[in-house]
């Protein structure tokens, strides 16, 4: 199809060039200085026609090459991470960007430039680092903020926590150094319009899997899911990805709402204060528990998760508790990242 379409596109242009050439060849032109001539225009058009004809011939005679190009364009990109028994992959840090006083954005190169990460929504990657004095390696999951279709690299948003061995190590890394990754780690399988309304309750870098969900929903024109974000932080500078969420609010005002709570707000702050996501706030902004097709996602520091919905039981969801249980939600309506 590619070769046939290209040839057909060249034919009208070729015919037009021939017609123009005949017209200019027979048309009476005014006399020109020595070295000029009316026939030069005809020659240019005939040369153009010959070039177009040659292009059409090339497409017709090289169908195999054109087909290979079309197949390469339509073929899905190769994933870097395939899960299963693949094991850890060493990725090189290529760029570091300081986001605020304790957060950096780190870009890691995939093994091949035309690869994608292989992650799906929602999923994460497991990082591994073993210091020279460590008895055991440190393992921590991270959700990239780069799109799943991004080729050649992935990006992490890393907040440095006190006594956090992995976040401290990653903040100390310089471009050119390497880190081990494994994945994808499957979380909550998302599909378009899976729920009518979802709520994302996050603290700190717990917002990254929430952003992953938002990307999947609002990058898909067929997905009409409504989204409410409740995001707790210490200061206004700690609100990660705020510009991204503001863009969503401006673009989809009927489908996306964001509510921020700060522990140390500025004087002109009009959002939530006190540093804690309260029961009254959740009762006011979340979809009501009586709505059947809703889902609430929670991710953040352990203390926040415990207060909002009860702690996870290692890799298991654990029993529902905390504010969401008090408000009447069921365990089927809540997912803990």
PyMOL commands that set and color helices and strands:
alter all, ss='L'
color gray80, all
select helices_A, chain A and resi 2-26+39-61+63-74+165-172+204-218+236-238+242-251+279-285+302-309+322-326+331-333
alter helices_A, ss='H'
color red, helices_A
select strands_A, chain A and resi 89-100+103-109+123-129+138-142+153-159+178-186+197-203+226-233+256-262+272-273+294-299+334-336
alter strands_A, ss='S'
color yellow, strands_A
deselect
rebuild
show_as cartoon
